């Protein structure tokens, strides 16, 4: 998406928002009105002019209930966005406009200091109206697809690869040194490593944990590791029992998870044990932790056993549920470890079910799971992108967590223009979330890639975003 499209902003090498299709932007004194100014002379890949109305149309389409976008609420700070998403107002009522072909105007209901970062997210990228009108949902297919980014779509074989070629009409094509790129779909880490070693892949998405020490020895400077805004977690289905009405039971299951053991023995590539939801390193934020984060495991086990008994479970009546996760070596090993920890400490009988990721998503949406494995990667460098995940009306609230106090804190934080006060409200919201235990965070991610010596220009940032157009491939 970031190769095919360019938003009003992009993500800079340092992870901060940088100019994209917009060369600059400004905000009013009250923080409620933003103006983004487009670079002159930009075009779509078919030669049509890129204009401000293309961004307005995309944002309206995002909040249109007919689009059914799970990401619609990501722009809920824009005026009338919640009402448009709910179908109470037409999408045209959204607080975005194009007073002229080069200016995108955004009106907010409350100050949103992270708006420039949000405008780099792929859900806000522009739409080519004539293609959408002509092809409908087929507008994304090769041959129909019109883009404004550094590359254009050539082929898309689902489950295998996506082929892109250089978009000669991209405004900064002169700086692009890559003529074509293949994005390969690969779910097996070991197979990905073999493809990298054979030279088939120039950049790996991850690094196989089972061979990490070998990778470090053999590849040295090719191994790139750095912090990332991402959290690996187990989520509860709060639509049904036994977890819906028993936060104490949820806490008990979290208490007995030895995160240090998991990161030290299973993941083993520098991940940090997670005792909170928002990752460390988030811009202008202090990550919060469970109140038991520093307690000895023996104390945690004792409390967990007490809570387990209070919930009505015992050796004679063990808790039984299913943990569902997507196929993959590390997911399987973590699931096995968690089930063993629950069994040993509490007597829980957890059934493990591995499915393809798409099936897992469908099962979660259908509410046909008890406990599930997922992860959340920050969409922009602000704590709100994590805390919004559990807001009751957010479309990607997979646990279906509903807490009026939590929602109220997020609403208040969204309206707060004073940065320290806003930060305090968000930190208070995270503490409330952790008290209620709708999830069991396991670890915080790190970026880990293998980058071929043939590739130059690579950089790391907490957003884990590297644009192909910034790279060079030696012969």
C-alpha positions in Angstrom: 0.0 0.0 0.0 2.8 2.4 0.9 4.5 1.6 -2.4 1.4 2.0 -4.5 -0.1 5.1 -2.8 1.2 8.2 -1.1 -0.9 10.0 1.6 -0.8 13.6 2.5 2.1 12.7 4.7 4.6 9.9 4.8 6.6 8.3 7.7 10.1 9.7 7.9 13.3 7.8 8.5 13.0 8.7 12.2 9.4 7.4 12.4 7.9 10.9 12.6 5.5 12.4 10.0 7.1 13.8 6.9 5.8 15.5 3.8 4.2 13.3 1.2 1.7 14.4 -1.4 1.4 17.5 0.8 4.5 19.6 0.9 3.5 21.4 4.1 0.6 21.9 6.5 -0.6 24.3 9.2 -3.0 24.3 12.1 -5.2 27.0 13.7 -4.4 28.3 17.1 -7.2 26.2 18.7 -6.0 23.0 17.0 -9.3 22.4 15.3 -8.6 23.3 11.7 -5.8 21.9 9.6 -4.7 22.8 6.1 -2.6 20.5 3.9 -1.0 22.0 0.8 -0.4 19.6 -2.1 2.8 19.7 -4.1 2.2 21.2 -7.6 2.1 19.0 -10.8 1.3 15.6 -9.3 -0.5 13.0 -11.4 -2.0 9.5 -11.1 -0.3 6.6 -12.8 -2.7 7.0 -15.8 -1.8 10.7 -16.2 -4.8 12.2 -14.6 -4.0 15.2 -12.3 -3.9 14.4 -8.6 -6.1 17.0 -6.8 -7.2 17.7 -3.3 -10.7 16.3 -4.0 -9.2 12.8 -4.4 -8.2 12.9 -0.7 -11.6 14.3 0.3 -13.3 11.5 -1.6 -11.1 8.8 0.0 -11.9 10.1 3.5 -15.6 10.2 2.8 -15.5 6.7 1.4 -13.7 5.5 4.6 -16.5 6.7 6.8 -19.3 5.6 4.4 -21.2 2.7 6.1 -21.5 1.1 2.7 -17.7 0.6 2.6 -17.9 -1.3 5.9 -14.3 -0.4 6.8 -13.1 -1.6 10.1 -10.7 1.3 10.1 -13.4 4.0 9.8 -13.1 5.0 13.4 -9.4 5.8 13.0 -10.6 9.3 11.8 -13.2 9.8 14.5 -11.7 13.1 15.6 -12.7 14.6 12.3 -16.0 16.6 12.5 -19.1 14.5 12.0 -17.1 11.3 11.5 -18.9 9.3 14.2 -22.3 10.4 12.8 -21.3 9.5 9.2 -20.0 6.1 10.3 -23.3 5.4 12.1 -25.3 6.4 9.1 -26.9 9.4 10.9 -25.3 11.9 8.5 -24.2 11.4 4.9 -20.4 11.0 4.2 -20.4 14.4 2.5 -21.0 15.9 6.0 -17.5 14.8 7.1 -15.4 17.8 8.1 -13.1 17.6 5.1 -13.1 19.8 2.0 -11.1 21.0 -1.0 -11.4 24.8 -1.3 -9.1 24.6 -4.3 -7.4 21.7 -6.2 -4.2 22.1 -4.1 -5.6 22.4 -0.6 -7.2 19.8 1.7 -9.0 21.3 4.7 -9.7 19.1 7.8 -12.0 20.3 10.6 -11.8 18.4 14.0 -14.2 18.2 16.9 -11.2 18.3 19.3 -7.5 19.0 19.0 -5.6 16.0 17.4 -1.9 16.6 17.6 -1.2 13.3 15.9 -3.2 14.2 12.7 -0.1 14.5 10.4 1.0 11.0 11.4 -2.6 9.7 10.9 -2.6 11.2 7.4 0.3 8.8 6.5 -1.8 5.7 7.2 -3.0 3.7 4.2 -6.7 4.0 5.1 -6.5 7.8 4.4 -4.7 7.6 1.1 -6.4 9.1 -2.0 -8.9 7.3 -4.3 -9.0 7.6 -8.1 -12.7 8.3 -8.5 -13.1 7.4 -12.2 -11.6 3.9 -11.6 -13.9 3.3 -8.6 -16.9 4.5 -10.6 -16.0 2.3 -13.6 -14.9 -0.9 -11.9 -16.5 -0.8 -8.4 -14.8 -3.4 -6.1 -12.7 -4.6 -9.0 -10.8 -1.3 -9.1 -8.0 -2.9 -7.2 -7.2 -5.5 -9.8 -4.2 -5.4 -12.1 -5.1 -3.5 -15.3 -7.8 -1.5 -13.5 -5.7 -0.1 -10.6 -4.6 3.5 -10.8 -2.2 4.8 -8.1 -0.3 7.9 -7.0 2.7 6.3 -5.3 6.2 5.4 -6.5 5.0 2.1 -8.0 2.0 0.7 -9.9 0.4 -2.8 -9.7 1.3 -5.3 -12.4 0.3 -8.7 -10.9 -1.4 -10.1 -7.8 -1.4 -13.8 -7.1 -3.2 -14.2 -3.8 -1.2 -16.3 -1.3 2.0 -16.0 -3.5 3.1 -12.5 -4.5 2.3 -9.0 -5.6 4.4 -7.5 -8.4 4.9 -3.8 -8.8 6.7 -1.7 -11.3 8.0 1.8 -11.2 5.4 4.6 -11.7 7.0 7.0 -14.0 4.4 9.6 -13.2 5.2 9.7 -9.5 6.2 13.3 -8.5 9.6 12.1 -7.2 10.3 9.4 -9.7 13.7 10.9 -10.5 14.9 9.9 -7.0 13.6 6.3 -7.3 16.3 3.7 -8.1 14.1 0.6 -8.1 12.4 -0.4 -11.4 10.3 -3.3 -10.0 9.6 -5.0 -6.7 8.0 -8.3 -5.8 6.2 -8.6 -2.4 6.3 -12.3 -1.6 3.7 -13.9 0.7 5.4 -16.3 3.1 4.0 -17.6 6.3 6.8 -20.1 7.2 9.8 -18.3 8.8 12.2 -21.1 7.9 11.1 -21.2 4.3 11.5 -17.4 4.2 15.1 -17.8 5.5 15.9 -20.4 2.8 14.6 -18.0 0.1 16.7 -15.2 1.6 19.9 -17.4 1.7 19.3 -18.5 -1.9 19.1 -14.8 -3.0 15.5 -15.0 -4.0 14.6 -12.4 -1.3 16.7 -9.3 -0.8 14.8 -8.3 2.4 13.2 -10.6 4.9 10.1 -9.6 6.9 11.3 -11.4 10.0 14.1 -13.7 11.3 13.6 -17.3 12.1 13.9 -17.8 15.8 15.0 -21.4 15.7 18.1 -20.4 13.8 18.7 -16.9 15.3 22.2 -17.5 16.6 23.2 -19.1 13.3 21.7 -16.1 11.5 23.6 -13.7 13.7 26.9 -15.6 13.1 26.5 -16.1 9.4 25.0 -12.7 8.4 26.4 -10.2 10.8 25.7 -6.7 9.5 22.8 -8.0 7.3 20.8 -8.5 10.5 18.8 -5.4 11.4 17.1 -5.3 14.9 15.4 -2.3 16.5 12.3 -1.4 18.6 8.9 -1.5 17.1 5.5 -0.2 18.2 3.7 -3.5 18.4 2.2 -5.8 21.1 1.7 -9.6 20.9 -1.3 -10.7 23.0 -4.0 -13.2 23.8 -7.5 -11.8 23.8 -10.7 -12.9 25.5 -14.1 -13.1 23.9 -16.1 -10.9 26.2 -19.4 -11.6 24.5 -19.8 -14.9 26.3 -18.9 -16.7 29.5 -16.8 -17.8 31.2 -14.8 -14.6 30.6 -17.5 -12.0 30.0 -18.4 -11.3 33.6 -15.3 -12.5 35.4 -12.3 -10.0 35.3 -10.8 -11.9 38.3 -10.6 -15.1 36.2 -9.0 -13.2 33.4 -6.5 -11.8 35.8 -5.7 -15.2 37.2 -4.9 -16.5 33.7 -2.6 -13.5 33.1 -0.9 -13.8 36.5 0.6 -17.2 35.8 2.0 -16.4 32.4 5.8 -16.3 32.6 6.6 -13.7 30.0 10.3 -13.7 30.7 10.4 -17.4 30.0 8.6 -17.0 26.7 10.8 -14.2 25.4 14.0 -15.9 26.7 13.3 -19.4 25.5 10.8 -19.1 22.6 11.0 -15.8 20.8 14.6 -15.1 21.6 15.3 -12.1 19.3 15.2 -9.2 21.8 11.5 -9.0 22.4 10.5 -7.3 25.7 8.1 -9.1 28.2 4.8 -7.1 28.1 3.1 -6.2 31.3 1.1 -3.4 29.7 -0.6 -2.6 26.4 1.1 0.5 25.0 4.7 -0.3 24.0 7.7 1.6 25.5 9.1 4.2 23.1 5.7 5.6 22.2 6.0 9.4 21.5 5.5 11.5 24.6 4.0 8.7 26.7 4.9 6.6 29.8 3.8 3.0 29.3 1.7 1.6 32.1 2.1 -1.9 33.7 0.0 -4.4 35.6 0.3 -3.9 39.4 1.9 -7.3 39.7 4.6 -6.8 37.1 7.4 -6.7 39.7 6.0 -9.2 42.1 7.7 -12.6 42.6 6.1 -15.5 40.6 5.3 -17.3 43.8 3.1 -14.4 45.0 1.5 -14.2 41.6 0.7 -17.9 41.6 -0.9 -17.7 45.1 -3.2 -14.9 44.0 -4.1 -16.6 40.8 -5.1 -19.8 42.6 -7.3 -17.8 45.0 -9.0 -15.9 42.1 -9.4 -19.2 40.2 -11.2 -20.8 43.2 -13.4 -17.7 43.7 -14.5 -18.0 40.1 -15.8 -21.5 40.9 -13.1 -23.7 39.5 -11.0 -26.4 41.1 -9.1 -29.6 40.4 -12.5 -31.4 40.4 -14.1 -28.7 38.2 -11.3 -27.4 35.9 -11.8 -24.4 33.6 -12.0 -25.6 30.0 -11.7 -23.4 26.9 -10.2 -23.2 23.5 -7.2 -21.1 22.5 -7.3 -20.4 18.8 -4.3 -19.0 16.9 -2.9 -18.7 13.4 -0.5 -21.3 12.0 3.1 -20.6 12.6 6.0 -22.1 14.6 6.3 -19.3 17.1 2.5 -19.0 17.6 2.3 -22.8 18.2 5.1 -22.7 20.7 3.7 -19.8 22.7 0.3 -21.4 22.7 1.7 -24.7 24.0 3.7 -22.8 26.7 0.7 -20.8 27.8 -1.5 -23.9 28.0 1.2 -25.7 30.1 1.5 -22.7 32.5 -2.3 -22.6 33.0 -2.4 -26.4 33.5 0.5 -26.5 36.0 -0.5 -23.5 38.1 -4.3 -23.8 38.0 -5.3 -27.1 36.4 -6.9 -25.4 33.4 -7.6 -27.6 30.4 -7.0 -25.5 27.3 -7.6 -27.0 23.9 -5.3 -25.6 21.2 -6.5 -25.0 17.6 -4.3 -23.6 14.9 -5.9 -22.2 11.7 -4.9 -20.0 8.8 -4.8 -16.3 9.7 -7.8 -15.4 7.5 -9.9 -18.1 9.1 -8.8 -16.9 12.6 -10.0 -13.4 11.7 -13.3 -14.8 10.5 -13.8 -16.9 13.6 -13.1 -13.9 15.8 -15.6 -11.7 13.9 -18.2 -14.5 14.2 -17.5 -14.6 17.9 -16.8 -18.3 17.7 -13.7 -18.3 19.9 -13.0 -18.3 23.6 -9.4 -17.0 23.7 -7.4 -16.0 20.6 -3.9 -14.9 19.6 -3.4 -11.6 17.8 -1.1 -8.6 17.7 -1.5 -4.9 17.2 1.0 -2.7 15.4 0.7 1.1 15.9 -0.8 2.9 13.0 0.9 6.1 14.0 3.3 7.1 16.8 0.9 8.0 19.5 -0.6 6.1 22.5 -4.1 6.7 21.1 -3.6 4.2 18.3 -3.3 1.5 20.9 -5.9 2.7 23.4 -8.5 3.3 20.7 -8.3 -0.5 19.9 -10.3 -1.3 23.0 -12.8 1.6 22.7 -16.3 0.1 22.7 -17.3 1.6 19.3 -14.0 0.9 17.5 -14.5 -1.6 14.6 -11.3 -3.6 15.4 -12.1 -4.1 19.1 -11.7 -7.9 18.8 -12.4 -8.6 22.5 -15.6 -6.5 22.4 -14.4 -4.8 25.5 -17.0 -2.3 26.8 -16.2 -0.1 29.7 -18.0 3.3 30.2 -15.2 4.7 32.3 -12.5 3.7 29.8 -14.5 5.2 26.9 -15.0 8.4 28.8 -11.3 8.8 29.5 -10.5 8.4 25.8 -13.2 10.9 24.8 -11.9 13.4 27.3 -8.3 12.9 26.2 -9.4 13.4 22.6 -10.9 16.8 23.5 -7.9 17.9 25.6 -5.5 20.4 24.0 -3.1 20.6 26.9 -0.4 17.9 26.1 0.5 17.0 29.7 -3.2 16.7 30.7 -3.9 14.6 27.6 -1.0 12.3 28.4 -2.3 11.9 31.9 -5.8 10.9 30.7 -4.4 8.4 28.3 -2.1 6.8 31.0 -5.2 6.7 33.3 -7.1 4.9 30.5 -4.4 2.3 30.1 -4.4 1.6 33.8 -8.1 1.1 33.7 -7.8 -1.2 30.8 -5.2 -3.3 32.6 -7.4 -3.5 35.7 -10.2 -5.0 33.6 -7.9 -7.6 31.8 -9.6 -7.9 28.4 -6.3 -9.2 27.2 -3.1 -11.0 28.2 -0.1 -9.1 26.7 2.8 -11.4 26.0 5.6 -9.3 24.5 6.5 -6.1 22.8 7.8 -6.5 19.2 11.1 -5.6 17.8 11.9 -5.0 14.1 14.0 -7.9 12.8 15.0 -8.1 9.1 17.7 -9.6 7.1 18.9 -7.1 4.4 21.1 -8.2 1.5 24.4 -6.5 1.1 23.1 -5.7 -2.4 20.6 -3.3 -0.8 21.6 0.1 0.4 19.6 2.9 1.9 18.0 0.7 4.6 16.9 2.4 7.8 15.0 1.4 11.0 12.3 3.2 12.9 9.7 2.3 15.5 7.0 2.3 12.9 8.8 -0.5 11.0 8.2 1.4 7.7 10.8 1.5 5.0 9.8 2.8 1.6 11.1 0.8 -1.4 11.7 4.0 -3.3 14.3 4.9 -0.7 16.4 1.8 -1.4 19.0 0.9 -4.1 19.8 -2.5 -5.4 23.3 -3.1 -6.6 23.8 -5.4 -9.7 
